[in-house]
Amino acid sequence: MLEIRDLVKVYPGPVTALQGVRLDVPEGMFGLLGPNGAGKSTLMKIVAGLLEPTAGTVLLDGEDVVAKPERVWAKLGYLPQDFGFYPSLTGEQMLAHLLELKGVVGADGRAGGRAQLVRELLERVNLASAAKRKVKTYSGGMRQRLGIAQAIAGNPRLVIVDEPTAGLDPEERMRFYDLLAELAEGRIVLLSTHIVEDVAVLCPQFAVIRGGRLVALTTPMDARAALHGAMFEGSVAKPEVESLAQRACVTQSLLVAGKTRVRLYEPNGSPPAGFAPVEPTLEDAYLVLVRGIELPRPGVVGARA
């Protein structure tokens, strides 16, 4: 269990990035969803022991991450949002270098066993055939899989992945989803993202962070169910979209077959004329939550800040 208690982070300025975040993260895949600038990356760095909070504690299986981060690093795998590689190295060389920096050795307990571990890790992330290729020739998805390979080296108890699918094409994203789902077996995987699809596909439970505060703790099913009977869609003339958004909670405005289609949340069930009920999506629920609107269902728990 990962226990986050009353985390506050204030940067010089002052800028308050986290405002009393309190959260329990169980074993398995857990999503942290929020817009850019919500405080997700700050939270990830504190959990990883790379950034000291202004106040609060983080416990990993009872071990204090804030007080003694070096004792937790051996149990941690971390794939940050911007992970740097040496482009002139091959995938095999790059991974071997990263494992050496982390102090990870092979199964025989000696540094000489690292080469075998590198081969096993590349096989696991489906990069064995590209082991001898230079990293600069890798696609975005291949680089992310190489990053995951270093993150899972040493069989960590906690794996943190920060915005792992940003910039990936649909095929690479699906391949990465399969890999992340496998990693969640028997460990805690904390997935930080602003992409709703990541959470919908991977996470049985997730939290929403907005402005440095946790605004909801829920499941994809409960989040969608909370909007049942309150989501509507209709065609609106483009000049009228802005005025409609001032009167109602518009979640999406899309151009479909040359017409502007608008989805909106109307909790009283009385939408404007011309709007019809539609099935809610997880993206609808997320967009309602990040607007600061509390969803009226027991399954969507407002997180205490």
C-alpha positions as CSV (number, residue, x, y, z in Angstrom):
1,M,0.0,0.0,0.0
2,L,1.1,3.5,-0.9
3,E,-0.2,6.0,1.7
4,I,-0.1,9.8,0.8
5,R,-1.0,12.0,3.7
6,D,-1.6,15.8,3.6
7,L,1.0,16.6,1.0
8,V,1.7,20.3,0.5
9,K,4.3,21.7,-1.9
10,V,5.0,25.4,-2.2
11,Y,7.5,26.6,-4.8
12,P,9.2,30.1,-4.5
13,G,6.9,32.8,-5.8
14,P,5.0,31.5,-3.9
15,V,3.3,28.9,-6.1
16,T,1.3,26.2,-4.3
17,A,1.5,23.1,-6.5
18,L,-0.1,20.7,-4.0
19,Q,-2.7,21.6,-1.4
20,G,-3.0,18.9,1.2
21,V,-3.3,15.8,-1.0
22,R,-4.4,12.7,0.8
23,L,-4.7,9.3,-1.0
24,D,-4.3,5.6,-0.5
25,V,-3.0,3.7,-3.6
26,P,-3.6,-0.1,-3.5
27,E,-1.7,-2.8,-5.3
28,G,-2.4,-3.0,-9.1
29,M,-2.8,-0.2,-11.6
30,F,-4.0,3.2,-10.3
31,G,-4.6,6.3,-12.3
32,L,-4.0,9.9,-11.5
33,L,-5.8,12.0,-14.0
34,G,-5.7,15.8,-14.4
35,P,-4.9,18.6,-16.8
36,N,-1.4,19.9,-17.4
37,G,-0.3,22.0,-14.5
38,A,-2.6,20.3,-12.0
39,G,0.3,19.1,-9.8
40,K,0.6,15.5,-11.0
41,S,4.3,15.6,-11.8
42,T,5.1,17.3,-8.5
43,L,3.2,14.6,-6.7
44,M,5.1,11.9,-8.7
45,K,8.5,13.3,-7.8
46,I,7.6,13.5,-4.1
47,V,6.4,9.9,-4.1
48,A,9.6,8.9,-5.9
49,G,11.7,10.6,-3.2
50,L,13.1,13.0,-5.7
51,L,11.5,16.2,-4.3
52,E,10.9,17.2,-0.7
53,P,7.4,18.3,0.2
54,T,6.7,21.4,2.2
55,A,4.6,19.3,4.5
56,G,3.1,15.8,4.6
57,T,4.2,12.2,4.5
58,V,4.4,9.4,2.0
59,L,4.6,5.7,3.2
60,L,5.4,2.7,1.0
61,D,4.4,-0.4,2.8
62,G,5.0,1.5,6.1
63,E,8.4,2.9,4.9
64,D,8.7,6.7,5.2
65,V,9.7,8.0,1.7
66,V,10.1,11.6,2.8
67,A,12.3,10.9,5.8
68,K,14.5,8.2,4.1
69,P,14.1,8.3,0.3
70,E,17.3,6.2,-0.2
71,R,15.7,3.2,1.5
72,V,12.8,3.3,-0.9
73,W,14.7,3.8,-4.2
74,A,15.7,0.1,-4.3
75,K,11.9,-0.7,-4.4
76,L,11.1,1.9,-7.0
77,G,10.9,2.0,-10.8
78,Y,10.3,5.4,-12.3
79,L,9.6,6.5,-15.9
80,P,9.4,10.3,-15.8
81,Q,7.6,12.4,-18.4
82,D,10.8,13.5,-20.1
83,F,13.2,10.6,-20.0
84,G,16.6,11.3,-21.7
85,F,18.6,8.7,-23.7
86,Y,22.0,8.9,-25.3
87,P,21.0,8.7,-29.0
88,S,24.3,7.3,-30.2
89,L,24.1,4.2,-28.0
90,T,22.2,1.1,-29.0
91,G,19.2,0.0,-27.0
92,E,21.3,-2.7,-25.4
93,Q,24.1,-0.3,-24.4
94,M,21.7,2.3,-23.1
95,L,19.8,-0.2,-20.9
96,A,23.1,-1.7,-19.6
97,H,24.3,1.9,-18.7
98,L,21.1,2.7,-16.9
99,L,21.2,-0.6,-14.9
100,E,24.8,0.2,-13.9
101,L,23.7,3.6,-12.7
102,K,20.9,2.1,-10.7
103,G,23.2,-0.6,-9.2
104,V,21.1,-3.4,-10.6
105,V,23.0,-6.7,-11.2
106,G,22.0,-10.0,-12.7
107,A,20.3,-13.0,-11.1
108,D,23.7,-14.4,-10.0
109,G,24.2,-11.3,-7.8
110,R,27.3,-10.2,-9.8
111,A,27.7,-7.3,-12.2
112,G,28.8,-9.8,-14.8
113,G,25.2,-11.1,-14.9
114,R,23.9,-7.7,-16.0
115,A,24.2,-8.6,-19.7
116,Q,21.9,-11.5,-19.4
117,L,19.4,-9.3,-17.5
118,V,19.6,-6.7,-20.2
119,R,18.6,-9.3,-22.8
120,E,15.8,-10.6,-20.6
121,L,14.4,-7.1,-20.1
122,L,14.6,-6.2,-23.8
123,E,12.8,-9.4,-24.6
124,R,10.1,-8.6,-22.0
125,V,9.4,-5.2,-23.6
126,N,9.5,-6.6,-27.1
127,L,12.8,-4.8,-28.1
128,A,15.1,-7.8,-28.5
129,S,15.1,-7.5,-32.3
130,A,16.1,-3.8,-32.0
131,A,18.8,-4.3,-29.3
132,K,21.7,-3.5,-31.6
133,R,19.9,-0.5,-33.2
134,K,20.9,3.0,-32.0
135,V,18.3,4.7,-29.8
136,K,18.1,7.7,-32.2
137,T,16.4,5.3,-34.7
138,Y,13.7,4.2,-32.2
139,S,10.1,5.4,-32.5
140,G,8.5,7.2,-29.6
141,G,6.8,3.9,-28.5
142,M,10.1,2.0,-28.6
143,R,11.8,4.7,-26.5
144,Q,8.9,4.4,-23.9
145,R,9.3,0.6,-23.8
146,L,13.1,1.1,-23.2
147,G,12.2,3.4,-20.4
148,I,9.9,0.8,-18.9
149,A,12.6,-1.8,-19.2
150,Q,14.9,0.2,-16.9
151,A,12.0,1.0,-14.6
152,I,11.2,-2.6,-13.9
153,A,14.8,-3.7,-13.5
154,G,15.3,-5.1,-10.0
155,N,11.6,-6.1,-9.7
156,P,10.5,-2.9,-7.9
157,R,7.5,-2.9,-5.6
158,L,6.3,0.5,-6.9
159,V,6.4,1.6,-10.5
160,I,5.6,5.3,-11.4
161,V,4.9,6.2,-15.0
162,D,4.3,9.9,-15.7
163,E,2.4,10.8,-19.0
164,P,3.7,7.6,-20.7
165,T,1.6,7.6,-23.8
166,A,1.8,11.3,-24.8
167,G,2.9,11.6,-28.4
168,L,2.4,7.9,-29.2
169,D,0.4,6.8,-32.3
170,P,-2.6,4.5,-31.7
171,E,-0.8,1.3,-32.5
172,E,2.1,2.1,-30.2
173,R,-0.3,3.2,-27.4
174,M,-2.1,-0.1,-27.5
175,R,1.2,-2.0,-27.4
176,F,2.2,0.1,-24.4
177,Y,-1.2,-0.6,-22.7
178,D,-0.6,-4.3,-22.9
179,L,2.9,-3.9,-21.3
180,L,1.6,-1.7,-18.5
181,A,-1.2,-4.1,-17.7
182,E,1.3,-7.0,-17.3
183,L,3.4,-4.9,-15.0
184,A,0.6,-4.4,-12.5
185,E,0.6,-8.0,-11.5
186,G,1.8,-8.1,-7.9
187,R,3.0,-4.5,-7.6
188,I,1.7,-1.0,-7.3
189,V,1.7,0.9,-10.7
190,L,0.9,4.6,-10.4
191,L,-0.1,6.0,-13.8
192,S,-0.1,9.8,-14.1
193,T,-1.8,11.1,-17.2
194,H,-4.0,13.8,-18.8
195,I,-5.2,11.3,-21.4
196,V,-8.6,9.9,-20.3
197,E,-8.3,6.8,-22.6
198,D,-5.2,5.7,-20.6
199,V,-7.3,5.5,-17.4
200,A,-10.4,4.0,-19.2
201,V,-8.3,1.1,-20.6
202,L,-6.0,0.4,-17.7
203,C,-7.2,1.5,-14.3
204,P,-9.9,-0.1,-12.1
205,Q,-9.6,3.0,-9.9
206,F,-8.4,6.5,-10.3
207,A,-8.2,9.9,-8.7
208,V,-8.7,13.3,-10.3
209,I,-6.4,16.2,-9.4
210,R,-7.2,19.8,-10.2
211,G,-5.3,22.9,-9.0
212,G,-3.1,20.8,-6.6
213,R,-6.2,19.3,-4.9
214,L,-7.7,15.8,-5.3
215,V,-11.3,16.4,-6.3
216,A,-12.5,12.8,-6.8
217,L,-11.6,9.2,-6.1
218,T,-13.7,6.8,-8.2
219,T,-13.8,4.0,-10.8
220,P,-14.5,4.4,-14.5
221,M,-17.8,2.6,-14.1
222,D,-19.0,4.8,-11.2
223,A,-17.8,8.0,-12.9
224,R,-19.9,7.2,-16.0
225,A,-22.9,6.1,-13.9
226,A,-22.8,9.4,-12.0
227,L,-23.7,11.2,-15.2
228,H,-26.5,8.9,-16.2
229,G,-29.6,10.8,-17.4
230,A,-27.7,14.1,-17.2
231,M,-25.7,14.1,-20.5
232,F,-27.2,15.6,-23.6
233,E,-26.0,16.3,-27.2
234,G,-27.3,18.6,-29.9
235,S,-26.3,20.7,-32.9
236,V,-25.5,24.4,-32.2
237,A,-24.6,27.2,-34.6
238,K,-20.9,27.9,-34.1
239,P,-21.4,31.5,-32.9
240,E,-23.7,30.3,-30.2
241,V,-21.3,27.8,-28.6
242,E,-19.6,30.4,-26.4
243,S,-22.8,31.8,-25.0
244,L,-24.2,28.3,-24.3
245,A,-21.0,27.5,-22.4
246,Q,-21.7,30.5,-20.1
247,R,-25.1,29.1,-19.2
248,A,-24.4,25.3,-19.1
249,C,-21.6,22.9,-18.4
250,V,-20.4,22.1,-21.9
251,T,-18.0,19.1,-21.9
252,Q,-17.2,18.9,-25.6
253,S,-17.7,20.8,-28.8
254,L,-17.0,18.9,-32.0
255,L,-17.3,19.4,-35.7
256,V,-19.2,16.4,-37.1
257,A,-20.1,16.3,-40.8
258,G,-19.7,20.1,-41.0
259,K,-22.0,20.8,-38.0
260,T,-21.0,21.8,-34.5
261,R,-22.2,19.1,-32.1
262,V,-22.1,20.0,-28.4
263,R,-22.2,17.7,-25.4
264,L,-23.3,19.2,-22.1
265,Y,-24.0,18.2,-18.5
266,E,-27.4,19.2,-17.1
267,P,-27.9,17.6,-13.7
268,N,-31.6,18.6,-13.5
269,G,-32.4,16.7,-16.7
270,S,-33.7,19.8,-18.5
271,P,-31.4,20.6,-21.5
272,P,-32.0,23.4,-24.0
273,A,-34.3,22.7,-26.9
274,G,-32.9,20.5,-29.6
275,F,-30.7,18.4,-27.2
276,A,-31.3,14.7,-26.7
277,P,-30.0,12.3,-24.0
278,V,-26.8,10.4,-24.7
279,E,-24.7,7.8,-22.9
280,P,-22.0,9.4,-20.7
281,T,-18.4,8.7,-21.3
282,L,-15.5,8.8,-18.9
283,E,-14.2,11.8,-20.7
284,D,-17.5,13.6,-19.9
285,A,-17.1,12.7,-16.2
286,Y,-13.5,13.9,-16.2
287,L,-14.3,17.2,-17.9
288,V,-17.2,17.8,-15.4
289,L,-14.9,17.1,-12.4
290,V,-12.0,19.3,-13.6
291,R,-14.6,22.2,-13.8
292,G,-15.0,21.8,-10.1
293,I,-18.5,20.2,-10.2
294,E,-19.1,17.4,-7.7
295,L,-20.9,14.4,-9.1
296,P,-24.0,13.3,-7.2
297,R,-23.3,9.6,-6.7
298,P,-21.8,7.6,-3.7
299,G,-19.4,5.9,-6.1
300,V,-17.7,9.2,-6.9
301,V,-16.0,10.2,-3.7
302,G,-14.8,13.8,-3.3
303,A,-11.2,13.5,-2.0
304,R,-10.5,15.4,1.2
305,A,-7.9,18.1,0.6
